[in-house]
Amino acid sequence: MVCEEDLNISHRLSLKDKKVLVTGACGFIGSHLVERLLEEGCRIRAFVYYNSFNSWGWLDTFSREILDGIEVFSGDIRDPNGMRTAVRNVDIIFHLAALIGIPYSYHSPDCYIDTNIKGTLNVLQAARDMHVEKVLITSTSEVYGTAKYVPIDEDHPRQGQSPYSATKIGADAIAESFCRSFDLPVVIVRPFNTFGPRQSARAVIPTIITQLLSGKKEIRLGSLEPTRDFVYVRDTVEGFIEIAKSNQTVGEEINIATENEISIGALAQKIIDITNSEARISIDTDRIRPEKSEVNRLFGSNAKLKKLTAWSPRFSLDDGLNETIEWLKNPENLKKYKPDMYNV
């Protein structure tokens, strides 16, 4: 996807003093991105999901000093009027808000269409109306489905192997159409399997670690054969930052990947070894996806990201796992998880 022909490659853009909106700021990647954008000197409006508990998600764990430097906006991306209010006077949008759990999408696909497709449409409409300088739309490696070739580059076919991935394909297509139809300065950012502190237990790495740290001798998982390209969250966030800074990225779809892969079974054994556990791995049939829905191989190319930006990964898989394990060893963090249940 390219909708601008004359791309000036002479310099990178500065984010300092930019007014930035981060949707999904209360979540895993979003909260890390907010911290990193503060380091860049951005003026941040953090869009969090409105709820009657007045919970700001992971932002609630930030110090008062950090929170004092953030404008928190409670709303719902499914609401076009609220979205327009949130986008007012914004220079750059990082759109991360989404429903992401694959198993939950099997029985509640309507929610995914409303949030991922219609929500993204609302962001794009508001950005167009308010003449936003740049819009980064967060995609997912799940849009590729099982690899037809590796490493998976941005030209790889899309395969909607779950309702979740189908809605992200739809959101990406809507974003592309706004770039082509209205010259909206859109970039589609496509992280592969991000992991790290604050990730929810619906993901495999915190599932394994929390079971081990809670003393379980049997680690219950779904399919062990699929492979994934795991990206530590700090590298993923740096990818967003570099994509925002680069003046070559508008109109592009860009992977954030390590160009490495590991099977779920080998990953689980690696974490067992790191934690010096004697636990064994067992298969829980409730955690196995439908056969045609399981994505068997994800192994991404980062060549385009490296070509268009100054990004390169700084964390190995072991580095990231060690930092994540140490974070989860904190009792205050571990108690936020329910290792005895299957989190969909």
KOLLUM-285811 format. One line per field, with one value per residue (C-alpha): residue number from 1; x, y, z; chain; residue in three letters. Coordinates in pm, 1 decimal, decimal comma. Each point is the difference from the previous one (the first is absolute). Last residue first. Example, Ala and Ser with C-alpha at 12.3 -4.5 7.8 and 13.67 -1.06 7.14 Angstrom:
2
k: 2 | 1 $
xx: 1367,0 | -137,0 $
yy: -106,0 | -344,0 $
zz: 714,0 | 66,0 $
c: A | A $
r: ser | ala $
This chain:
344
k: 344 | 343 | 342 | 341 | 340 | 339 | 338 | 337 | 336 | 335 | 334 | 333 | 332 | 331 | 330 | 329 | 328 | 327 | 326 | 325 | 324 | 323 | 322 | 321 | 320 | 319 | 318 | 317 | 316 | 315 | 314 | 313 | 312 | 311 | 310 | 309 | 308 | 307 | 306 | 305 | 304 | 303 | 302 | 301 | 300 | 299 | 298 | 297 | 296 | 295 | 294 | 293 | 292 | 291 | 290 | 289 | 288 | 287 | 286 | 285 | 284 | 283 | 282 | 281 | 280 | 279 | 278 | 277 | 276 | 275 | 274 | 273 | 272 | 271 | 270 | 269 | 268 | 267 | 266 | 265 | 264 | 263 | 262 | 261 | 260 | 259 | 258 | 257 | 256 | 255 | 254 | 253 | 252 | 251 | 250 | 249 | 248 | 247 | 246 | 245 | 244 | 243 | 242 | 241 | 240 | 239 | 238 | 237 | 236 | 235 | 234 | 233 | 232 | 231 | 230 | 229 | 228 | 227 | 226 | 225 | 224 | 223 | 222 | 221 | 220 | 219 | 218 | 217 | 216 | 215 | 214 | 213 | 212 | 211 | 210 | 209 | 208 | 207 | 206 | 205 | 204 | 203 | 202 | 201 | 200 | 199 | 198 | 197 | 196 | 195 | 194 | 193 | 192 | 191 | 190 | 189 | 188 | 187 | 186 | 185 | 184 | 183 | 182 | 181 | 180 | 179 | 178 | 177 | 176 | 175 | 174 | 173 | 172 | 171 | 170 | 169 | 168 | 167 | 166 | 165 | 164 | 163 | 162 | 161 | 160 | 159 | 158 | 157 | 156 | 155 | 154 | 153 | 152 | 151 | 150 | 149 | 148 | 147 | 146 | 145 | 144 | 143 | 142 | 141 | 140 | 139 | 138 | 137 | 136 | 135 | 134 | 133 | 132 | 131 | 130 | 129 | 128 | 127 | 126 | 125 | 124 | 123 | 122 | 121 | 120 | 119 | 118 | 117 | 116 | 115 | 114 | 113 | 112 | 111 | 110 | 109 | 108 | 107 | 106 | 105 | 104 | 103 | 102 | 101 | 100 | 99 | 98 | 97 | 96 | 95 | 94 | 93 | 92 | 91 | 90 | 89 | 88 | 87 | 86 | 85 | 84 | 83 | 82 | 81 | 80 | 79 | 78 | 77 | 76 | 75 | 74 | 73 | 72 | 71 | 70 | 69 | 68 | 67 | 66 | 65 | 64 | 63 | 62 | 61 | 60 | 59 | 58 | 57 | 56 | 55 | 54 | 53 | 52 | 51 | 50 | 49 | 48 | 47 | 46 | 45 | 44 | 43 | 42 | 41 | 40 | 39 | 38 | 37 | 36 | 35 | 34 | 33 | 32 | 31 | 30 | 29 | 28 | 27 | 26 | 25 | 24 | 23 | 22 | 21 | 20 | 19 | 18 | 17 | 16 | 15 | 14 | 13 | 12 | 11 | 10 | 9 | 8 | 7 | 6 | 5 | 4 | 3 | 2 | 1 $
xx: -980,4 | 164,2 | 20,9 | -11,8 | 234,5 | 257,9 | -230,2 | 214,6 | 1,3 | 164,2 | 319,9 | 54,9 | -22,0 | 193,6 | 296,5 | 119,7 | -198,2 | 243,2 | 299,9 | -158,4 | -65,8 | 357,3 | 141,8 | -234,6 | 100,1 | 370,6 | -51,7 | -194,9 | 277,0 | -49,5 | 140,0 | -194,7 | 90,7 | -179,5 | 151,3 | -292,4 | -105,3 | 242,7 | -1,2 | -379,5 | -7,4 | 249,2 | -182,6 | -123,9 | -225,1 | -20,0 | -351,1 | -80,2 | -292,7 | -280,9 | -280,2 | -339,2 | -14,6 | 57,8 | -234,5 | 213,7 | 136,1 | -37,2 | -289,4 | 211,0 | 250,2 | 330,6 | 263,0 | 344,1 | 210,6 | 116,2 | 349,1 | 64,0 | 334,5 | -176,3 | 210,0 | -44,2 | -378,8 | 0,0 | 200,1 | -228,6 | -304,6 | 166,7 | 95,6 | -362,7 | -132,5 | 234,4 | 265,6 | 50,0 | 250,6 | -18,3 | -44,4 | -325,9 | -169,5 | -169,9 | -79,1 | -296,7 | 74,3 | -194,3 | 205,2 | 327,8 | 270,6 | -11,0 | 131,3 | -74,7 | -330,2 | 154,3 | 292,3 | -231,8 | -222,6 | 305,3 | 136,4 | -326,0 | 47,0 | 360,1 | -109,1 | -275,9 | 232,5 | -78,5 | -89,5 | -10,5 | -231,1 | 2,2 | -288,1 | 91,0 | -105,3 | -377,4 | -182,5 | 171,5 | -14,5 | 321,8 | 16,2 | 205,9 | -180,0 | 178,9 | -173,2 | 316,1 | -27,2 | -365,4 | 70,1 | 290,7 | -184,7 | -314,1 | 210,7 | 172,9 | -312,1 | -223,7 | -350,0 | 183,8 | 27,5 | 331,6 | 110,5 | 373,2 | 111,7 | -124,7 | -68,5 | -88,4 | 49,9 | -64,5 | -170,7 | -0,2 | -231,7 | 98,4 | -258,1 | 43,0 | -360,1 | 22,8 | -380,2 | -61,8 | 335,4 | 80,3 | -360,8 | -16,6 | 313,5 | -153,6 | -319,4 | 209,6 | 198,6 | -320,8 | -141,3 | 315,9 | -23,0 | -360,2 | 99,0 | 282,3 | -244,4 | -263,2 | 271,3 | 194,0 | -46,3 | 283,4 | 192,0 | 252,8 | 366,6 | 100,9 | 99,7 | 271,0 | -24,8 | 346,7 | -106,3 | -252,0 | -367,3 | 2,4 | -309,2 | -229,4 | 128,0 | -250,4 | 127,2 | 314,1 | -202,7 | -112,6 | 41,8 | -100,2 | 250,7 | -162,2 | 207,0 | -54,1 | -362,2 | -233,2 | -283,1 | -265,3 | 239,6 | 117,5 | -360,0 | -98,2 | 307,9 | -60,6 | -367,8 | 91,4 | 239,5 | -283,6 | -230,3 | 252,3 | 167,4 | -266,0 | -331,4 | 134,3 | 169,7 | -311,3 | -203,7 | 251,3 | -96,7 | 24,5 | 314,5 | 140,9 | 54,9 | 247,9 | 201,1 | 36,2 | 78,0 | -287,0 | 156,0 | 146,2 | 346,9 | -51,1 | 307,8 | -130,2 | 221,6 | -60,8 | -304,7 | -202,1 | -331,5 | 49,0 | -172,4 | -306,4 | -28,7 | 23,1 | -273,7 | -231,4 | 93,8 | -69,6 | 141,1 | 339,0 | -139,4 | 87,0 | 212,0 | 260,5 | 311,3 | 222,6 | 349,1 | 273,7 | -171,4 | -19,0 | 380,0 | 40,9 | -289,2 | 190,2 | -135,3 | -184,2 | -339,4 | 126,2 | -13,4 | -378,9 | -149,1 | -279,4 | -282,5 | -195,8 | -298,1 | 198,0 | 130,4 | 277,2 | 314,4 | 123,5 | 329,3 | 50,2 | 372,2 | 215,8 | 315,7 | 348,8 | 153,2 | 30,0 | -374,1 | -47,9 | 181,5 | -225,8 | -312,9 | 129,9 | 40,9 | -361,7 | -119,7 | 183,4 | -181,5 | -319,0 | -116,1 | 128,2 | -237,1 | -23,3 | 311,9 | -54,5 | 310,5 | 48,0 | 354,1 | 231,2 | 298,9 | -92,5 | 279,8 | -9,0 | 280,5 | 195,4 | 88,7 | -237,8 | -262,6 | -277,9 | -147,8 | -249,3 | -248,6 | -279,3 | 210,6 | -150,5 $
yy: -1674,8 | -42,5 | -365,8 | -16,8 | -86,3 | 259,9 | 289,9 | 315,5 | 335,2 | -171,6 | -38,6 | 374,2 | 81,5 | -317,6 | 119,2 | -317,1 | 110,6 | 282,7 | -231,5 | -249,6 | 272,2 | 132,3 | -351,0 | -78,1 | 317,3 | -68,5 | -365,4 | 100,3 | 241,6 | 370,3 | 290,7 | -42,1 | 247,0 | 318,7 | 296,7 | 12,0 | -74,0 | -280,8 | -159,3 | -11,2 | -142,5 | -275,8 | -107,3 | -330,0 | -212,2 | -361,5 | -111,8 | -368,6 | -222,9 | 253,3 | -206,7 | 71,2 | -302,4 | -237,2 | 171,3 | 150,6 | -215,3 | 148,8 | -222,5 | -302,2 | 73,0 | -155,5 | -56,8 | 144,6 | -114,3 | 204,8 | -48,4 | 372,5 | 175,1 | 321,2 | 28,9 | -372,6 | 11,8 | 312,3 | -181,5 | -303,5 | 218,7 | 164,2 | -336,6 | -113,8 | 325,8 | -32,7 | 263,9 | 251,9 | 267,8 | 286,7 | 244,6 | 159,3 | 338,8 | -10,5 | 313,4 | 87,8 | 324,2 | 308,2 | 230,2 | -168,7 | 206,0 | 303,8 | -211,9 | 118,0 | -186,6 | -321,6 | 43,1 | 42,2 | -292,4 | -223,9 | 115,8 | -119,8 | -343,8 | -15,9 | 89,0 | -259,7 | -288,6 | -151,0 | -370,1 | -154,4 | -298,2 | -371,4 | -245,2 | -349,2 | 17,5 | 21,4 | 100,2 | 44,9 | -125,1 | 20,1 | -280,7 | 42,9 | 319,2 | 219,6 | 333,7 | 117,2 | -280,8 | 64,7 | 372,2 | -53,3 | -227,0 | 213,5 | 317,6 | -140,4 | -143,9 | 304,7 | 10,3 | 67,2 | 369,9 | 165,9 | 245,6 | -85,3 | -151,2 | -149,7 | 106,4 | -265,4 | 171,6 | 370,0 | 143,7 | 378,6 | 133,6 | 358,7 | 264,1 | 355,0 | 52,9 | 59,2 | -27,3 | -302,7 | -178,4 | 59,5 | -43,9 | -326,7 | -131,0 | 60,8 | -182,3 | -291,6 | -19,0 | -2,3 | -281,1 | -209,0 | 67,2 | -119,4 | -320,6 | -59,9 | 10,0 | -210,3 | -263,9 | -135,4 | 313,9 | -51,2 | 292,1 | -69,8 | 94,0 | 333,4 | 145,5 | -262,0 | -340,5 | -150,5 | -244,0 | -133,6 | -105,2 | 86,2 | -98,7 | 300,5 | 332,7 | 214,7 | -161,5 | 214,4 | 282,5 | 351,3 | 324,3 | 312,6 | 286,2 | 327,8 | 302,2 | 376,0 | 4,7 | 217,5 | 2,5 | -141,0 | -259,5 | -109,8 | -23,9 | -217,2 | -218,1 | -53,5 | -76,6 | -249,1 | -168,6 | -40,4 | -133,1 | -265,8 | -103,7 | 88,4 | -67,7 | -290,0 | -151,2 | 29,3 | -179,1 | -287,7 | -108,5 | -382,5 | -60,4 | 347,5 | -97,2 | -267,5 | 260,1 | 264,9 | 340,0 | 247,8 | 324,2 | 334,9 | 54,0 | 312,3 | 222,2 | 336,8 | 298,5 | 376,5 | 23,6 | 321,7 | -192,2 | -377,0 | -83,0 | 208,5 | -170,9 | -337,9 | 91,0 | 75,5 | -318,1 | -231,7 | -348,5 | 134,4 | 24,9 | 276,8 | 109,5 | 264,7 | 18,3 | 305,2 | -108,4 | 190,1 | -26,0 | -374,5 | -23,5 | 185,6 | -193,3 | -319,7 | -244,5 | -315,0 | 149,0 | 42,4 | -379,2 | 9,4 | 345,8 | -123,0 | 243,8 | -296,1 | 98,4 | -60,6 | 218,0 | -158,5 | 212,0 | 265,6 | 145,6 | 358,2 | 55,6 | 308,3 | -153,6 | 54,9 | -317,0 | -149,1 | 54,3 | -195,5 | -295,2 | -7,8 | 25,2 | -282,0 | -229,1 | 69,7 | -65,0 | -331,4 | -156,3 | 199,8 | 328,7 | 202,7 | -187,9 | 312,9 | 217,0 | 363,0 | 213,9 | 376,0 | 45,2 | 190,3 | -217,2 | -261,6 | 102,2 | -115,4 | -183,4 | 150,2 | -9,9 | -274,3 | 224,4 | -221,7 | 112,8 | -273,1 | 3,3 | -260,6 | -314,4 | -331,1 $
zz: 2671,5 | 339,6 | 94,8 | 377,6 | 285,5 | -103,5 | 92,3 | -40,3 | 181,5 | 297,5 | -201,7 | -27,4 | 369,1 | 81,4 | -213,6 | -170,7 | -304,9 | -69,0 | 35,5 | -239,5 | -256,3 | 18,1 | -39,0 | -288,8 | -181,4 | 24,6 | -97,5 | -311,5 | -93,9 | 60,8 | -201,9 | -323,6 | -277,3 | -92,5 | -186,4 | -241,8 | -358,4 | -87,5 | 346,1 | 5,2 | -352,8 | 82,2 | 317,5 | -143,3 | 216,6 | 109,3 | 86,5 | -45,1 | 89,7 | 22,7 | 150,1 | -157,2 | -228,3 | 292,3 | 245,4 | 279,7 | 280,7 | 349,5 | 107,0 | -100,6 | 278,6 | -102,4 | 268,2 | 62,3 | 294,8 | 294,6 | 141,0 | 22,4 | -21,3 | -109,6 | -316,6 | -73,4 | 30,9 | -218,4 | -269,3 | 25,8 | -60,9 | -298,5 | -147,7 | 23,5 | -142,4 | -294,7 | -57,0 | -279,7 | -92,1 | -249,4 | 291,4 | -114,8 | -23,4 | -337,9 | -200,0 | -221,6 | -181,5 | -104,1 | 219,0 | 98,4 | -169,6 | 230,2 | 286,0 | 352,9 | 38,8 | -133,4 | 240,8 | 298,2 | -94,5 | -45,8 | 334,9 | 153,7 | -156,0 | 120,4 | 354,8 | -22,7 | -77,6 | -339,3 | -31,3 | -349,0 | 47,9 | -75,1 | 27,3 | 130,7 | 365,9 | -43,8 | 318,1 | 335,2 | 357,4 | 197,7 | 256,6 | 316,4 | 97,5 | 249,9 | -62,9 | -174,6 | -255,8 | -83,3 | -18,3 | -240,7 | -242,3 | -27,0 | -7,6 | -311,3 | -168,6 | -18,1 | 158,4 | 325,4 | -80,0 | -79,1 | 268,6 | -26,2 | -331,1 | -323,3 | -359,1 | -254,6 | -337,6 | -23,7 | -310,3 | -21,0 | -272,2 | -81,4 | -90,9 | -127,8 | -121,2 | -373,3 | -23,0 | -219,4 | 12,5 | 365,7 | 104,5 | -197,5 | 168,9 | 342,3 | -100,2 | -128,3 | 323,4 | 204,3 | -214,6 | 36,8 | 374,1 | -3,0 | -179,4 | 249,1 | 291,1 | -177,3 | -40,2 | -298,5 | -207,6 | -246,7 | -149,9 | -276,1 | 63,9 | -153,6 | 340,4 | 46,7 | 164,3 | 34,9 | -109,1 | -248,3 | 11,5 | 369,2 | 197,7 | 30,0 | -133,1 | 190,6 | 323,2 | -31,9 | 149,5 | -97,4 | 191,3 | -192,6 | 16,4 | -104,5 | -103,5 | -30,2 | 120,1 | -208,1 | 259,4 | -234,3 | -142,1 | 342,5 | 120,8 | -295,3 | 47,4 | 371,3 | -61,2 | -271,9 | 242,3 | 249,4 | -271,7 | -99,4 | 325,9 | 254,4 | -173,9 | -206,1 | 303,6 | 214,0 | -268,8 | 1,8 | 352,7 | 4,0 | -203,7 | 72,1 | 363,8 | -112,1 | -200,6 | 271,0 | -152,3 | 34,1 | -112,8 | 107,8 | -150,2 | -212,2 | 29,6 | -116,8 | -85,0 | 1,2 | 230,0 | 40,6 | 20,9 | -26,4 | 329,6 | -87,2 | -337,2 | 170,7 | 245,1 | -291,9 | -186,3 | 297,5 | -65,4 | 110,6 | 352,2 | 242,8 | 292,8 | -89,2 | 218,9 | -52,8 | 102,8 | 183,9 | 338,8 | -59,2 | -3,0 | 331,0 | 154,0 | -69,0 | -254,5 | 113,3 | -86,9 | -356,4 | -22,1 | -20,5 | 39,6 | 224,4 | 67,1 | 141,0 | -216,4 | -318,9 | -284,0 | -204,4 | 9,6 | -244,9 | 122,5 | -121,9 | 1,0 | -51,1 | -143,4 | 142,0 | -145,4 | 349,5 | 40,4 | -321,9 | 156,6 | 305,6 | -218,0 | -221,1 | 301,1 | 98,4 | -354,0 | -32,4 | 295,8 | 25,9 | 153,2 | -295,0 | -231,1 | -211,3 | 16,1 | -104,2 | -49,8 | 12,3 | -132,3 | 235,5 | -97,7 | -259,5 | -237,4 | -361,5 | -171,6 | -287,1 | -369,1 | -111,8 | -158,1 | -135,6 | -329,4 | -93,6 | 285,0 | 11,0 | 48,6 | 106,0 $
c: A | A | A | A | A | A | A | A | A | A | A | A | A | A | A | A | A | A | A | A | A | A | A | A | A | A | A | A | A | A | A | A | A | A | A | A | A | A | A | A | A | A | A | A | A | A | A | A | A | A | A | A | A | A | A | A | A | A | A | A | A | A | A | A | A | A | A | A | A | A | A | A | A | A | A | A | A | A | A | A | A | A | A | A | A | A | A | A | A | A | A | A | A | A | A | A | A | A | A | A | A | A | A | A | A | A | A | A | A | A | A | A | A | A | A | A | A | A | A | A | A | A | A | A | A | A | A | A | A | A | A | A | A | A | A | A | A | A | A | A | A | A | A | A | A | A | A | A | A | A | A | A | A | A | A | A | A | A | A | A | A | A | A | A | A | A | A | A | A | A | A | A | A | A | A | A | A | A | A | A | A | A | A | A | A | A | A | A | A | A | A | A | A | A | A | A | A | A | A | A | A | A | A | A | A | A | A | A | A | A | A | A | A | A | A | A | A | A | A | A | A | A | A | A | A | A | A | A | A | A | A | A | A | A | A | A | A | A | A | A | A | A | A | A | A | A | A | A | A | A | A | A | A | A | A | A | A | A | A | A | A | A | A | A | A | A | A | A | A | A | A | A | A | A | A | A | A | A | A | A | A | A | A | A | A | A | A | A | A | A | A | A | A | A | A | A | A | A | A | A | A | A | A | A | A | A | A | A | A | A | A | A | A | A | A | A | A | A | A | A | A | A | A | A | A | A | A | A | A | A | A | A | A | A | A | A | A | A | A | A | A | A | A | A $
r: val | asn | tyr | met | asp | pro | lys | tyr | lys | lys | leu | asn | glu | pro | asn | lys | leu | trp | glu | ile | thr | glu | asn | leu | gly | asp | asp | leu | ser | phe | arg | pro | ser | trp | ala | thr | leu | lys | lys | leu | lys | ala | asn | ser | gly | phe | leu | arg | asn | val | glu | ser | lys | glu | pro | arg | ile | arg | asp | thr | asp | ile | ser | ile | arg | ala | glu | ser | asn | thr | ile | asp | ile | ile | lys | gln | ala | leu | ala | gly | ile | ser | ile | glu | asn | glu | thr | ala | ile | asn | ile | glu | glu | gly | val | thr | gln | asn | ser | lys | ala | ile | glu | ile | phe | gly | glu | val | thr | asp | arg | val | tyr | val | phe | asp | arg | thr | pro | glu | leu | ser | gly | leu | arg | ile | glu | lys | lys | gly | ser | leu | leu | gln | thr | ile | ile | thr | pro | ile | val | ala | arg | ala | ser | gln | arg | pro | gly | phe | thr | asn | phe | pro | arg | val | ile | val | val | pro | leu | asp | phe | ser | arg | cys | phe | ser | glu | ala | ile | ala | asp | ala | gly | ile | lys | thr | ala | ser | tyr | pro | ser | gln | gly | gln | arg | pro | his | asp | glu | asp | ile | pro | val | tyr | lys | ala | thr | gly | tyr | val | glu | ser | thr | ser | thr | ile | leu | val | lys | glu | val | his | met | asp | arg | ala | ala | gln | leu | val | asn | leu | thr | gly | lys | ile | asn | thr | asp | ile | tyr | cys | asp | pro | ser | his | tyr | ser | tyr | pro | ile | gly | ile | leu | ala | ala | leu | his | phe | ile | ile | asp | val | asn | arg | val | ala | thr | arg | met | gly | asn | pro | asp | arg | ile | asp | gly | ser | phe | val | glu | ile | gly | asp | leu | ile | glu | arg | ser | phe | thr | asp | leu | trp | gly | trp | ser | asn | phe | ser | asn | tyr | tyr | val | phe | ala | arg | ile | arg | cys | gly | glu | glu | leu | leu | arg | glu | val | leu | his | ser | gly | ile | phe | gly | cys | ala | gly | thr | val | leu | val | lys | lys | asp | lys | leu | ser | leu | arg | his | ser | ile | asn | leu | asp | glu | glu | cys | val | met $
